[in-house]
Amino acid sequence: MSLEESLIPKEAEQRIERYDEEQRVTWESYTGEMKRICVVAGPMVVVLSSQFLLQIVSTMMIGHLGELYLSSTALAISLAGVTGFSFLMGMASGLETICGQAFGAKQYNKIGTQTYAAIFSLILVSIVLSFLWINMETILVFIGQDPLIAREAGRFIIWLLPALFANAILQPLIKYFQMQSMLLPMFLSSCITIGVHIPLCWALVFKSGLNNIGGALAIGISNWANVIFLGLYMYYSSTCEKTRAPITLELFHGIGEFFRYAIPSAVMVCLEWWSYELLVLLSGLLPNPQLETSVLSVCLNTITTLYTIIFAFGAAASTRVSNELGAGNPHVARVAVLAALSLAVMETCVVSGTLFAFRRVYGYVFSNDKEVIDYVTLMAPLLCISIIMDGIQGVVTGIARGCGWQHLGVYVNLGAFYLCGIPVAAALAFWVHLGGKGLWIGIQVGAFVQNVVLCVITSRINWGQQAVKARNRLQDDESSTENRLV
C-alpha cells in the first residue's frame, strides 16, 4: 500500500470526527453540488435512453411488417425486460455501493477487480436465464397465449440471447465508468451505438429477409458494439490505468461481496418494475380490455421513457454519495442528497406541468382513436402525479445504493406495492368499478407509501455513522485481501 493510501483512513477519520461541526449547509456548497450532480446526470440520460431506444427502434420497424410481428415482438421485449434485462441492471447496481465507495477511498485496484467479478457473476446468471428464454414459447402457450403469437415471441426472444449476454458485460462496465465520473466514453459510445443501430436494424428487418428476427439481431449486435467500445477504452486508455486492474483469481474472492449488494439491488428494482407489468395484465381482465390495456400501456410507456431522466439523477446521487462516504466526507454526502432531491423535484415539476398543459393533445402521439385520446386526457393528471413521485423515489433509491442499504429498499417495495398498491388497485378497478383509472390510482397509492417510507429513512440517516461504516467495510476488505496474498 502506498504512502498516499495509508494516509487516507486517518484523514477520513478526522473529517468524520469534524462532521458535527460542519452540519450547516451553505448556499455555495449546495449550488456547487447541484452542478456536480448535473454534470453526471446529463450524460447518463443519454446512456440510459440509448439502451431503451434500441428496443423502441426495433419494435417500430418490425411494426411495419404486420400485426402478428408487432404484437409478438412487443410481448417478447416486455418479457425480456421483466425476466432478464431488469434483473441484470438491478444486480449491476450493487457496484454503485462497492466501487463508488472504493473510488472515494482511493482503493483503485478494488474497482477493477469488483467489475470483473460482476461481469463473471452476471454471465453465470445469464446462462441460467437463457434456459427460461429458450422455453418461453412453451410457457406462453401454457398460460393461454395465442399459439401464433407465442411461437413468434419465442423465436424473437431466443434471438435476443446475444443481447442478454452483452448486457451481462455492458451493465458492469457502465457502473465502472459511472462511479469514476468518466462520462465522455459512455456518452460517445451510446451516441455511436444508437446511430449505427437505426440503419443496421432497417437493413436486417427489411432487406435481409430475416423480418422480425432481424430486429432481435440488431439489438444484440448494437449491444455488443457498445461492449467492445467501452472494453477497448477501459483496456487502452490511460485514464483507466489505476482502476482497470489485472484479471487474476482475486476476482473470485469478490463474487461473494458483489452478490451481497447485487441481489437486494436487483430485487429492489424488479419488485417495482414487475408491479407495473402486473398492472397491464390486470387491465386485460376489465370489461373493455382492449381500451384499458391500450391506455395503461400509453401511461406505462410514458413513465418508462421519462424514468430514464430520473434514473440518471439517481445514478448521479449514488455516485456522489458513495464517493464522498468512501472518502470520509459525510457532510458533502448529505449536501449531495439535498441537491439531488431538489433537482429531481424541479425537473419533474416542469415535465409534469408540461404534460398537464398538453394533456388534451398528448394522446394523439399514440393513437387516432377518439376514445383512447379522451381516456388518456382523463388519466393525464394522475400521470403527472406519478412523474413527481417517481422523481423523488428514483433519487432516494440512488441514495440507498450509494449508502449500501438496498436491503431496506426491498422490504419497502415489497410492502408498498404488493401489500398495499396492488390490492388497492384491484379493489378500485373491480369492486369500485373505476377500471383502468382505479388500477393506476392503486399503484400510485403504493408509490406514495414507498416514497414516504424511503424519505423517512433517508431523513434519519446518520451520515457520520454511514461514513464510519463505509470506512470500516473498506478496511476490512483490504485486510482480508492482504491476508490472502500473504
TIMARDREN-491883 format. One record per residue (C-alpha): x negated, y negated, z negated. Coordinates in steps of 0.25 Angstrom, whole numbers, padded with zeros to 4 digits, always signed. Layout:
REM TIMARDREN-491883
XYZ;...
This chain:
REM TIMARDREN-491883
+0000+0000+0000;-0006-0014+0004;-0008-0025-0006;+0003-0033+0000;+0013-0021-0002;+0008-0019-0016;+0012-0033-0020;+0026-0032-0015;+0032-0025-0027;+0026-0035-0037;+0030-0047-0028;+0044-0041-0026;+0046-0039-0041;+0042-0053-0044;+0052-0058-0035;+0063-0049-0040;+0060-0054-0054;+0062-0068-0050;+0075-0065-0043;+0084-0070-0055;+0077-0083-0054;+0080-0084-0039;+0095-0081-0038;+0099-0095-0033;+0101-0095-0018;+0096-0107-0011;+0102-0113+0002;+0089-0111+0008;+0087-0097+0005;+0102-0094+0009;+0101-0100+0022;+0087-0094+0025;+0093-0080+0022;+0104-0083+0031;+0095-0086+0042;+0087-0073+0040;+0100-0065+0040;+0104-0071+0053;+0090-0068+0059;+0092-0053+0056;+0107-0053+0059;+0107-0059+0073;+0098-0049+0080;+0105-0038+0072;+0118-0042+0078;+0113-0039+0092;+0106-0026+0088;+0119-0020+0081;+0128-0026+0092;+0120-0019+0103;+0122-0005+0097;+0137-0008+0097;+0137-0013+0111;+0130-0001+0117;+0143+0007+0113;+0152-0004+0117;+0146-0006+0131;+0146+0009+0134;+0161+0010+0129;+0165-0002+0138;+0158+0004+0150;+0164+0018+0148;+0178+0012+0146;+0178+0009+0161;+0177+0024+0164;+0191+0027+0159;+0200+0028+0146;+0194+0042+0143;+0180+0038+0143;+0183+0025+0135;+0191+0032+0124;+0181+0043+0123;+0169+0034+0123;+0175+0025+0112;+0178+0037+0104;+0164+0043+0105;+0157+0030+0102;+0166+0028+0090;+0163+0042+0085;+0148+0040+0088;+0149+0027+0079;+0156+0034+0068;+0148+0047+0067;+0135+0042+0072;+0130+0028+0075;+0137+0022+0062;+0130+0033+0053;+0116+0031+0059;+0117+0016+0058;+0122+0017+0044;+0111+0027+0040;+0100+0018+0046;+0105+0006+0038;+0099+0013+0026;+0086+0008+0031;+0090-0006+0028;+0088-0003+0013;+0075+0005+0015;+0068-0003+0026;+0073-0016+0022;+0068-0016+0008;+0055-0009+0012;+0053-0021+0022;+0055-0031+0011;+0045-0023+0002;+0035-0023+0014;+0035-0007+0014;+0034-0007+0029;+0030+0007+0031;+0043+0012+0024;+0051+0004+0034;+0045+0013+0046;+0046+0026+0038;+0060+0024+0034;+0064+0020+0048;+0058+0033+0053;+0065+0041+0042;+0078+0034+0046;+0076+0038+0061;+0073+0052+0057;+0085+0053+0048;+0095+0047+0058;+0090+0057+0069;+0094+0068+0060;+0107+0062+0057;+0110+0060+0072;+0107+0075+0074;+0118+0079+0064;+0127+0068+0070;+0125+0073+0084;+0132+0087+0081;+0144+0079+0077;+0143+0071+0090;+0141+0083+0099;+0154+0089+0093;+0162+0076+0094;+0171+0081+0105;+0176+0093+0097;+0178+0084+0085;+0187+0075+0093;+0195+0086+0098;+0197+0092+0085;+0202+0079+0079;+0212+0077+0090;+0206+0068+0100;+0209+0069+0115;+0200+0080+0121;+0196+0072+0133;+0192+0060+0124;+0185+0070+0115;+0177+0076+0126;+0172+0063+0132;+0170+0057+0118;+0162+0070+0114;+0153+0069+0127;+0151+0054+0125;+0146+0056+0110;+0137+0067+0114;+0130+0058+0124;+0129+0047+0113;+0120+0057+0105;+0107+0050+0110;+0113+0036+0105;+0115+0043+0091;+0100+0047+0090;+0096+0034+0096;+0103+0027+0085;+0096+0036+0074;+0083+0029+0078;+0089+0016+0082;+0096+0012+0069;+0084+0014+0060;+0075+0006+0070;+0085-0005+0069;+0084-0005+0054;+0069-0004+0055;+0069-0017+0063;+0081-0024+0055;+0075-0022+0041;+0062-0029+0046;+0070-0040+0053;+0063-0036+0066;+0075-0040+0075;+0069-0044+0088;+0066-0030+0093;+0080-0025+0089;+0087-0037+0096;+0079-0035+0109;+0081-0020+0109;+0096-0022+0107;+0098-0032+0118;+0090-0023+0127;+0098-0011+0124;+0111-0017+0126;+0106-0024+0139;+0102-0010+0144;+0114-0003+0139;+0124-0010+0147;+0118-0007+0161;+0114+0007+0157;+0128+0010+0152;+0134+0005+0164;+0125+0014+0173;+0127+0026+0165;+0142+0025+0164;+0146+0020+0178;+0134+0024+0187;+0128+0037+0181;+0141+0045+0181;+0140+0048+0166;+0152+0040+0163;+0155+0039+0148;+0142+0047+0145;+0134+0036+0151;+0139+0027+0141;+0134+0036+0130;+0121+0038+0136;+0119+0023+0138;+0121+0021+0123;+0111+0032+0120;+0101+0026+0130;+0102+0012+0125;+0101+0016+0110;+0088+0024+0113;+0083+0012+0121;+0085+0003+0108;+0078+0014+0100;+0066+0015+0110;+0064-0001+0110;+0065-0002+0095;+0056+0010+0093;+0045+0005+0102;+0046-0009+0096;+0044-0002+0082;+0032+0006+0087;+0025-0004+0094;+0028-0018+0088;+0018-0024+0079;+0030-0030+0070;+0033-0015+0066;+0019-0011+0063;+0021-0012+0048;+0034-0005+0047;+0035+0006+0058;+0026+0016+0050;+0021+0029+0056;+0030+0041+0057;+0026+0051+0046;+0032+0061+0038;+0035+0050+0028;+0048+0047+0035;+0054+0060+0030;+0052+0055+0016;+0060+0042+0019;+0072+0050+0024;+0078+0052+0010;+0077+0037+0007;+0083+0034+0021;+0095+0043+0018;+0097+0037+0004;+0101+0024+0011;+0105+0029+0024;+0117+0038+0020;+0124+0027+0012;+0121+0017+0022;+0128+0026+0033;+0140+0029+0024;+0142+0015+0021;+0142+0011+0036;+0150+0023+0040;+0161+0022+0030;+0165+0008+0034;+0163+0012+0049;+0172+0024+0048;+0183+0017+0041;+0185+0008+0053;+0185+0020+0062;+0195+0027+0053;+0204+0015+0055;+0204+0017+0070;+0208+0031+0068;+0219+0028+0059;+0225+0018+0069;+0227+0029+0078;+0238+0035+0069;+0246+0022+0069;+0259+0021+0077;+0253+0013+0089;+0239+0020+0088;+0234+0014+0102;+0237+0000+0098;+0232+0001+0083;+0219+0008+0088;+0216-0002+0099;+0218-0014+0089;+0210-0007+0078;+0199-0004+0088;+0198-0018+0092;+0197-0022+0077;+0186-0012+0075;+0178-0015+0087;+0178-0030+0083;+0174-0027+0069;+0163-0017+0074;+0158-0027+0084;+0157-0039+0074;+0151-0030+0064;+0138-0030+0071;+0136-0044+0067;+0140-0041+0052;+0131-0029+0052;+0119-0037+0057;+0121-0047+0045;+0122-0035+0036;+0109-0030+0042;+0103-0043+0040;+0107-0043+0026;+0102-0029+0024;+0088-0033+0030;+0087-0046+0021;+0092-0039+0008;+0083-0027+0010;+0071-0034+0014;+0072-0044+0002;+0075-0033-0008;+0063-0025-0003;+0054-0038-0004;+0059-0041-0019;+0067-0053-0015;+0081-0051-0022;+0085-0066-0021;+0082-0066-0006;+0090-0053-0004;+0102-0060-0012;+0101-0072-0003;+0101-0064+0010;+0114-0057+0005;+0121-0071+0003;+0116-0075+0017;+0121-0063+0024;+0134-0063+0018;+0136-0078+0021;+0132-0076+0035;+0142-0064+0037;+0153-0071+0031;+0151-0083+0040;+0149-0074+0053;+0162-0066+0050;+0170-0078+0047;+0166-0084+0061;+0169-0071+0068;+0182-0068+0061;+0186-0083+0063;+0183-0082+0078;+0191-0069+0079;+0203-0074+0072;+0203-0087+0081;+0203-0078+0093;+0212-0067+0087;+0223-0069+0098;+0213-0066+0110;+0204-0057+0103;+0212-0044+0107;+0210-0047+0122;+0196-0043+0121;+0200-0029+0118;+0214-0028+0125;+0224-0034+0134;+0235-0027+0127;+0244-0038+0120;+0248-0028+0109;+0233-0025+0106;+0230-0040+0107;+0241-0044+0097;+0237-0033+0087;+0222-0038+0088;+0227-0052+0085;+0234-0047+0073;+0222-0039+0068;+0212-0051+0070;+0214-0057+0056;+0211-0044+0050;+0199-0042+0059;+0194-0056+0055;+0194-0052+0040;+0187-0039+0044;+0176-0046+0050;+0173-0055+0038;+0174-0043+0029;+0164-0035+0038;+0155-0047+0037;+0153-0046+0022;+0153-0031+0022;+0142-0030+0033;+0133-0039+0025;+0135-0033+0012;+0133-0019+0017;+0120-0024+0023;+0116-0029+0009;+0119-0015+0004;+0110-0009+0014;+0099-0019+0010;+0100-0016-0005;+0102-0001-0003;+0116+0000-0010;+0122+0007+0002;+0128+0018-0007;+0137+0008-0013;+0142+0004+0000;+0146+0018+0003;+0155+0018-0009;+0161+0005-0006;+0164+0008+0009;+0170+0022+0005;+0179+0015-0006;+0183+0003+0002;+0186+0009+0016;+0190+0024+0012;+0197+0022-0001;+0203+0008+0002;+0202+0003+0016;+0207+0016+0024;+0218+0019+0014;+0224+0005+0014;+0222+0005+0030;+0230+0018+0031;+0241+0013+0021;+0243+0000+0028;+0243+0006+0042;+0252+0018+0040;+0260+0015+0027;+0262+0000+0028;+0262+0001+0044;+0253-0010+0047;+0246-0002+0057;+0232-0006+0062;+0233-0019+0054;+0235-0010+0042;+0223-0002+0045;+0214-0014+0047;+0219-0021+0034;+0216-0008+0027;+0202-0006+0031;+0199-0021+0028;+0204-0019+0014;+0193-0008+0013;+0183-0018+0019;+0188-0029+0009;+0185-0019-0003;+0172-0015+0003;+0168-0030+0004;+0172-0033-0010;+0164-0022-0016;+0152-0024-0008;+0152-0039-0011;+0153-0036-0025;+0142-0026-0025;+0133-0036-0017;+0136-0047-0027;+0132-0039-0039;+0118-0035-0033;+0107-0038-0042;+0097-0042-0031;+0085-0042-0041;+0088-0027-0044;+0090-0024-0029;+0076-0029-0027;+0071-0021-0038;+0078-0008-0033;+0072-0011-0019;+0058-0013-0024;+0059+0000-0033;+0064+0008-0022;+0053+0004-0012;+0042+0006-0022;+0048+0020-0026;+0048+0024-0011;+0034+0018-0009;+0029+0026-0021;+0035+0039-0016;+0029+0037-0002;+0015+0035-0008;+0016+0047-0017;+0020+0056-0005;+0008+0050+0003;-0001+0054-0009;
